[in-house]
Amino acid sequence: MNLPRNANSGRIAFVRDELRSFREDVCRASEAASLFQAPIGVDLKAKLDRLLRGFFSSTAVDFRSVLCFPKCTYVRTERLDPQRRDCGSGTPSDQNRVAEPWTGKSRANAGELAQYLANGYRLLQSRAEDRPSVPIEILPFDRCRNKVHVPLRKLIEALEPMAPFLLGAYVHGSYGIGDAVTGYSDLDAALLLKKETCINKDGLMEARKAYLRLIPELYAFDYQQHHEFFVLTEWDLRFPDANYYPRLLWEEARVLVGEGALRVSFSDNSLMPPAKSLIAVIESVLSFIATPKWSRWYYTKALLSHLALLPSLFYQFHGREVSKASALERIQSEFYWADFLRKTTAVRAEWTLRSDCRFPREAYRHCLHANPQVVRVLFSMRRKTPKWIFDILQDSFAEEALDFLAALLRCHLDVD
């Protein structure tokens, strides 16, 4: 797959135009039908959550901080609050209530950011309103079909220092439902922070310190692990409009640490939250294709993972909660233009027959504890894409992916 960098530039521009039209249609539909009546505090929470993700992320730290791991004092401001391109704008009085001390700077001090977050979450707590909720019982991990692999057992042990700051830690996705492919499936896990942690600067700083020490165990799971833990707060159980966590995600999750009995509010708005998730994943796919690095397995695997997620988001946008595996089968049977997704499932199936079907070696885990980001850049992110994967995907894969995105966006009004 040695396509020229700009071989698909025309198709990429076309898909971006389709995405822009899709976003505008969603906004108009929401306003016309009055579907999105956000509760008080949702805009404030959405802003705080973006800052929280940057605060905890080990990939958002300033370059000089990376070299001092795990003492990562500074965070790059470009990762804190990227410009929002979705519908609607935040409430100015909410967003500007507390001055941002890092304005005009290239990096933010973690202590200042923790104080800002604590002030913001205290403000959110004062404005939060009660919403109807339903009980959800999440099973312990040892009751699911998965064998408790050694890397996961070590991850659970490593979670203990962070447990005081968490309501719970949960695994979902392939390891949650028990169909993970060793050496191919990455780990999808969520950390649910207590309110008491979020409104306290010292609590946030201690939780961040424990989180950074935990990160090596997550990356030791898979050489191509392309995301960290999903860091949530207790408010995510009450504000489903700010971020999209469908009922199916909680039902398929399993408890690693903490509470299994939760009360969760689900959004009455069936359009906006899944639309935002769908748009975000499509933008990520476009970014991967626009700057192709087919020879690097890390980037090719991330592209395949994002493409495999799109069918379930597509159906959820249309009000049908379908699991990732079921959505992949269903969309291929319903739409001819989705047939190319068979290539992504073929790679996953073929992986089990290859010698690569194993967890990273123990030596790799020990190296990660020294400095996970440096080790990943030098080793795992430089691993070559196996030749047999090129044989499955073929040179037309990027072109087919772009055609798939365009068709997915064009048919959004045709599915009832």
Beta strands, then each sheet from edge to edge (+ up, - down):
strand 1: 74-76
strand 2: 107-109
strand 3: 134-137
strand 4: 139-140
strand 5: 166-172
strand 6: 188-193
strand 7: 230-233
strand 8: 254-258
strand 9: 261-264
sheet 1: 1+ 2-
sheet 2: 3+ 9-
sheet 3: 4+ 8+ 5- 6+ 7+
end
